[in-house]
Amino acid sequence: MLGLRTQESNEFINYFTFVQSEANKLNRVFFLDFGECDDKMFNDMEVDTLFGWLIPNEMVNIFKENFEKNKSLSNWDDYCIWVIPEIDGNKLNIEFE
């Protein structure tokens, strides 16, 4: 899946798909570096606080090539961001910070 380098559980993929749909609303793609491992189950999702890069759509192909080859990404630091989930009743919200 675009934005991931590792094999993940189906529940995490469901959550990551949600994160990507929220990033898409901003015309961006989220690329995962790591999660905080504060996993919570919500509906069919394994929710976690994530850190990575929120890349504008027009730069995705350039970033993806470096990301997938594990090249240095230090020149992309301006795009580093946290994905902060919040479960409010029966609704999941995320904030990019």
NORHU-V717224 format. One record per pair of residues at least 6 apart in sequence whose ideal C-beta (glycine too) atoms are under 7 Angstrom apart, sorted by the first residue. I is the first residue (numbers start at 0). J is the second residue. Records with the same first field share a line. If there is no record, write none. Layout:
BEGIN
I = J + J
END
This chain:
BEGIN
0 = 12 + 15
1 = 28
2 = 15 + 19 + 28 + 29 + 30 + 31
3 = 15 + 31
4 = 67
7 = 15
8 = 45
10 = 43 + 44 + 45
11 = 45
13 = 43 + 44
14 = 44 + 45 + 46
17 = 44 + 91
18 = 29 + 49 + 82 + 93
19 = 28 + 29
21 = 93
22 = 28 + 29 + 53
26 = 55 + 56
27 = 53 + 54 + 55 + 56
28 = 54 + 56 + 59
29 = 51 + 53 + 82
30 = 51 + 52 + 54 + 62 + 66
31 = 49 + 51
32 = 50 + 51
33 = 50
34 = 47 + 48 + 49
35 = 47 + 48
36 = 47
37 = 47 + 48
38 = 45 + 46 + 47
39 = 46 + 86
41 = 86 + 91
46 = 84 + 86 + 91
48 = 81 + 82 + 83 + 84
49 = 82
50 = 81
51 = 80
52 = 62 + 75 + 78 + 79 + 80
53 = 78 + 80 + 95
54 = 62 + 78
62 = 75
65 = 72
66 = 72
80 = 95 + 96
81 = 96
82 = 93 + 95
83 = 93 + 94 + 96
84 = 91 + 93
85 = 92
END
